């Protein structure tokens, strides 16, 4: 989420946070104003936040590593965490963040005299990431296509504001359906396909999936099976539909392969 969503809202919350930090309310209010953005969904979020404030990612990665070790010890089974870096647009970004994550993990393992198998991948949410997926795959253990943001950044549509005009677009036949419900195959889908092909050209065994509301849409799931994704992820209430649609798509693909 954008940085502003983590900031205190309202005077009561502002006072509570200021007291906890030992800061004046005025100083905290000024800092909040300085961090506000005109277009936060394309602003200081994702890996950009981790690059500007590496201590935030360090805290999160330490928590993931310590939790994985604790659960492994408690359950007597190996836990393999998958750390996913969001909103990456260049290989250089992923290289920088990955190196920082690996450093934190190494510190925790040294402190606890432990070993841990883990993977570090990235979300493909920007057109540039899909176009340069062959480069990004060199530094990623897996891809997860974030199709909510990829739809926004490809079509130039705000998911939060599109409800005021998208119904008219569908009604007038300008779009076949809401692209945030069923994936736009010709545009967003083409980028997903490109990302799959380029990523696996670099790493044939690259694990690929999607996360977002499209992961619970049967039409979109059929497309994801077609392009060769390994998994879909969606909201909990969509899981039953997603599992059924995934099975149906896989069976249909097998039937078509036999016919061919």
Buried (B, 14 or more C-beta within 10 A) or exposed (E): EBBBEEBBEEEEEBEEBBEEEEEEBEEBBEEBEEBEEEEBBBBBBBBBBBBEEBEEBBEBBBEBBBEBBEBBEEEEEEBEBEBBBBBBBBBEBBBBBBEBBBEBBEBBBEEBEBEBEBEBBBBBBBBBBBBBBBBBBEBBBBBBBBBBBBBBBBBEBEBEEBEEEBEEBBEEEEBEBBBBBBBBBEBBBBBBBBBBBBBBEBBEEBBBBBBBBBBBBBBBBBBBBBBEBEBBBBEEEBBEBBBEBBEBBEEEBEEEEEEE
